[in-house]
Amino acid sequence: MLELDGISAGYGRAQVLRELSLTVETGEILCLLGRNGAGKTTTMLATMGLLPLTAGAVRLDGREISRLPAHMVPRAGLGYVPQGRRLFADLTVAQNLEIGLRARRSGPETLEEVLTLFPRLRDRYQQRAQTLSGGEQQMLATARALCLRPKALLLDEPTEGLQPSMIEAIRRVIVQMRETGVAVLMVEQRVDAVLSVADRVTFIENGQARESLSAEALRRDHALVERYVGV
């Protein structure tokens, strides 16, 4: 279980998150929805320790991880697929995956599991990351995070700019992660993509978590979505 307990964070004097709290249960997909500037990506950065908290705590399976140095957070079992992928462009697919494997000392069986999830990466194994298509790069960023054998996984705009076949491939893997007991926290702008995979949706506004509703309730009543993300 991933728990954000009253976290506050920002950039310099600009406070973005204001005592934001939410919980992602084991084997659950929770999506954060909100307008641009609401604090969604900041929530991801603060959870990963890449942005210092000014209040509150982040806990993973009951252990506080917000006191750890940022480079130790992945070792605790928290995977992160950032917006824009942030791959090592000059390194090969194999080398990018090796970095993920080393973070928690995962073995060859983990690599094989990841390549089974993303067979296209097996075909591109010795190619440099910068030569991959956008969809293949997203697969690689996700696969690198899965090499951690994460207890919880953060995904920031995982389908952004992808063609439908790639979106479906990423969606299938996210659902498989849930089925293996991973807690998934996802930021996504495409409401249709959210409602097809999420168990719950939490709306974020002005750096605070507002309503948290089941995806089923939102599928029945889209007016609830428009209240928080409509223009």
N, C-alpha and C positions, 0 to 999 in steps of 0.2 A: 504494500500500500504506500502511495505517495501522498504526503500531507504538507500543504502550505498553510502555516498557522500565523495569520495576521502579519504577513510580510509587507514591509515598506522598502522602497528603493527608488533611486532616481539618478540624474546626471548633474553633478555639481549642485547648484541651488534649486534645480528643477526637480521637484518630487513628482514621480509618475505613479508608483504603486502606493496605495494608502490602506494599510492593514488588510490586505487581500488574503482571504482564506478559501481553500477548497481542498477536497480529498478525491483521489483517484483510487478506487479499490483494485485489488488484485484481479486480473482478468476482466478489466473494464476499459472501455474507450470513452474518455471524456473530451469533448471539444470545447475550446474557448472561442466564442463568437463576440464580435464587437466592431465598432467603426474604426477606421484608421486613426491611430493616435490614442486608442483606448488603453493601451498598455500590454497588449498580447505578447509581442516579442520581448518586451522588457520582463515580463513574467518568466519567460523561458530563460533569459540570461541570468536573472536573479536566482532561479531554481538551480541552475548549473554552477553557481558561484562565480560567474563571469562578471557579475555586477554586485558590489557589496550590499548587504542588507543594512538598513538603518533601524529596523525593528523586526520582530518576529523570528520564525524558525522554519526550516525545511527538514522534514523527516522522511526517511525511507525505511519501511518496515519497523517503525518505532525508533530508529536510530537517527539522531540529529546529524545531518550532513552539512548544514549551512556554516558550521564552524571549521570545516575542512578547507585546506587550500584548494583552489579550483582544479588543479591537476589531479587531485585525489578523489574528486567527486565521481568521475567515471569508474574508478576502481571500486567504489562502494556499490556500483551496480546501476548507475543512471546513465542511459544512452541518450544522445542528442543528435538530431538531424537538423542543422540550422537552415534557415532560409538562404538560398544561394549556394547551398551544398558545401562550399569551402573545402574542396578536395585539394590534395597536393598534386597540382596539374602536371608537373614534370615527372611524377612517379607513375609507375605502372599500376594497373588494377591490383596485381598481386602485392605490391609494396604498400598501397593504401590499406589493403585488408590486413597486412601484417602489423601495421601500426595499431589497428583495432584489437588484434589478437594479443599483442604485447601488453596492452593497458591492464588486462586482468589475467594475463598469462593463460589465455585460452589455448587449447590444443588443436591438433589437426582435425579432430572429429567436429569441432565447432566450425572450422573452415569448410568442411565438407557439407555440413548442414546449411550453411549460408549459400554456398554455390548451388545447392539443390533448390533452394528457394529462388535463386536468380540465375538460371542456367545461361542466360546471355552473358553474364560476367565470366563464366567459365570459358566461353568462346573468345572473350576479349582479354583473357587473363594477363597476357604480356604486353598489351597495348598501354600507352600512356593515357592518363585520365583525360587530358585535354583533347584527345582525339575521339572521345566518345560523344554520342549524341546527348542532348539534354536529358532525355529519358533514361539513358544508360548511366549518366552521371548521378541522377537521383537514385537509381538502383544501387550504385556503388556507395553513395553517402549513407543510404539506409543499411546496406550490408556491413559497412564498416562499424556502424553503431551496434548492429546485432552480434558482431564478433566479441563484444563485451559480455555476452550472455546476460543482458540487462534484466533487472527486476522491474524497472520502469523505463519507458521510452518517451522522449519528447520529440515531437515532429512539428516543425514550423513551415507551413505552406507546402506540404509534400507533393501536391499535384500542380503547383504553379507552372504554367507554360507548357504542360505536357499534352501530348496527343492522347485520344481516348484509350488506345490499347495500352499505353504506358500507365495511365491513371488506373486502369483496371488491374494491371499487374501489381502496382503498389498497394492498391486497396486489398487485394487478396492476401498479401503478406501481412498487412496491418491486422486483418481479421485473424490470421493464423497466430500472430503474436498474442492476441487476446485469448485465443483458445489454449495457449500454453501457460497462461497465468500471468502474462506481463501486464502491468498497469500502463495504459497509453494515454498521454496528454497531447492533444493535437490542436494546433491553430490552423484554421482553414477559412478562406474567404468564400469559397464556393459552397453555398448552403446545400445544394443537391448532393455534393460529395460528402458533406458532413452527415446528413440524415440517412445516407445509405450505409454507414458503418458505425456511427456513434451509438452508445448506450444512453448517455446523458449529454446535455449541453449546458454550459455555464456562460451567462452573458457577463461581459466585463465592460464597465463604463467608468470613465474618469479614474482609472486605476483601482477600481473596487469591483469585487464580484457581486453581481446582482442576483437575479433569479437563476436557479438551477432546475432544469426540467428534463423529463425523459425525451429522447428523440421521437418516440412514438407520439407523444403529445404535440410536438412541433409538426410532425407530418400531418396530423389531423387539423391543426390550426396554424397556418403560416402567418397570421396576423401577429402572433407572439414574436416571431422573428423580426417582422417589420418594426416592432416597437423599439428594438435595440439597434438594428443594423440598417433600417430603411433611411433613405435620404430625404 
